[in-house]
Amino acid sequence: LLAYIKTKANILAVVPILEMREHQWQGTDFTYPNIRIRMISITPISSNIECSHTKFSVSFMVFSENASSLEANQIAGIINNELHNKQFTSNSIAFALVTSNLVPAIRSDIHTWRSEVIMNGLASG
């Protein structure tokens, strides 16, 4: 998923490619706005060894240091528009995503807003 969003021009127009990372990234050199991707759950659809379909939930968290929450909410909207109800293939894995929640921006600390796009998906391959 991370590799795929790094190819989307509408997302790249508002967040630099180097600021799209996995949630557990532990670096200290970053700028705002940025996107962090967190896998919430991953569940095989079948216990059959030959079945390669998996259900998952994922969160795209958007962080912004602007005085207003507007930037974080707008970027979350762009992510939603680019991924909701879309099917695509990335790294030989076929994905289908549907938005389950758009969480409006809240303060994550005194200087930072965080909005969130939570999606459910199916992966196969």
N, C-alpha and C positions, 0 to 999 in steps of 0.2 A: 504494500500500500504506500509506503514511504517513497519508493522509487517511482510509483505512478503519479503521485501528486506533484513530484518534482518535474513532471513533464507538462503540467497544465499551465498554459500561458496566463489564464486569468488569475491563478493563484500566484504565479511568479511575478505578476505585475504589482503585487502588494506585499509579498514576503520574499526576501532573498532566498535562493536555493540552500545556502549554508545555514539558514535559520529554520529549516524543517528537519526535525530530528525525532528519534524515539524518546519516549517519556523518561526513561531511566538514564539518558545521556548525562554524564557527570562532569562535563567541561565547565570552565569558568569564563570563557571568552565567547560572549554572545551579545546580540543586539535585539532590539524590539522594532517592529512586531516580530513574533516568532510563533511557530506551530510545533507542538509536541504530540506524538501519536502514542496512545496507550491501548494495548489489547486488554479488554475487560474479561472476556471468556472465550474459550475455544473448545468446541464439543464435536467429536466425531458423530456423524449421523447414524452410522451402523457399526456394529462390532465386527462385521465381516472384514477380514484382512484386505480383501481386494477392493473394498469400497474406498474411494479417495475423496469423498465429499465431507466437508466440515462446516458446521455453523459457527459463527463467531460474532462477538460484539466488540466494537472499537470506538474509542473516543479521540476526536481531533480537538485538542485544546489550543486556543489562540490567546496569546499574551500580548498586551499593549501597555505602554507607559504614558500614553496621551492623557491629558487632564480629563477627558470625557471617555465614556465606554463605547462611543460610536465606532471607533476603528476596530475594536475587537469584535463587535457585533457584525459589522460589515464584512469582515474577513470570514467569520463563521458562515455568513450567508453565501459568500462566494464558494466556500468549500461545499456547502449543502447543494448549491446549484450545479456544481461540477460533478458530484458523486451520487446524489440521490436518484434512485431508480435507474442506475446505469449498470451496464455489463461491460467488462473489459478484461484483457489478459495482460499480466505483467509477470515477468520471470517465469514463463511457462505455466502459470497458475491462472485459471479463469475465476473471476470475481463477479459477484452481483451484490449491490449495496442498496439499502433502503434506510432513510433517516427514521430513527425512533424518537429522538428528542433534540430540540435546539434549546440550549440553556443560555439565557441572556447573561451578559457580562456581570460579574461580581468582582469586588476587590479581593485580590489574593494577598495583597499587602498594601501598605500605605501609598505606594507608587504604581502598582500594577493591577490591570484589569485582566480577568480570564473569562472568556466565553467558551462554549463547548458545543460540538456537533457529535451526537451519539448515534451510531449506525449499527444495524444488524446486517450480517452478510452471509453469503455462501461462497465457499472456495472449493475448487476441484482441480485436480491435476496431478 
